[in-house]
Amino acid sequence: MSDWERFLQEVSWFLQPGESAVAGEPQPWTRGTAEDLPELSALLGSTTLTPVSVGDSAYELLAWGPPDGRRGWLCNPPGDADGGSFPETHKNFWKLCGGIVERFGEPSTWWCNQNQVLTAQATCVRVSEVLADYAWLWEGDGLEVSINPEEYYAVAVEANGNLTLAHRDDGRLLLFAPDHAFEDVTPLDGSPPYSLLTIDRVPDLATWVEVCAAAWRHQ
């Protein structure tokens, strides 16, 4: 079974009625490494890349592991940061991969149940508008939103609307999770429990990428 066939078997909802896909020839990873991201670099170095097109949309299926334990990501092709203000970690990631839109063989990571991970589409979420819509979470406790939303952007969008946010300058990581059952998280100072959170021992974007890449590589 090819990686693409396995992907379609496990992610049966990906192709919509009437859609068809064309998968190209699998090829080894040749794009090199990601600066300061050794776990991600090691994972990508073991990857087989299959180009896939669905109508006018181009994707890349990245897969690795033994024949009976393949797992991987369906990704957008790599691209530029479009002149936006993003930390170097994300810019370096985009040189290799355009971000993850589906996964198969998924281990338990902070990327579980995410519709978009490190994609350009995720960065288009208006964080200021989302937090304004949920201002009542703070107001109910006599508080105000304790960050400047314009300094953050979304690096992941969960299926239920929770967001993972990164600071545009230093990559500091936050969760905005009014609907969650996460463990190992702590409310940000000045925020109620189901609003802005930090992830214990995962302070920034680079650590978040590395922790998740290590789980995909080893679990």
Protein Blocks (a to p, Z undefined) as FASTA:
>chain_A
ZZklmmmmmmmmlpgghiacddddddddfebpaehilklmmmmmmpccddddehjbccdd
ddedjfklgccddddddddehhpacdfklmmmmmmogbjfbdehiacdfkgoiabghiak
lmmpcfklmmmmmmmmmmmnopacfbdfklpccfbdcfkopacdddfklopacdddfbcc
behiacdehiafblcdcdehiabfklmmmmmmmmmmmZZ
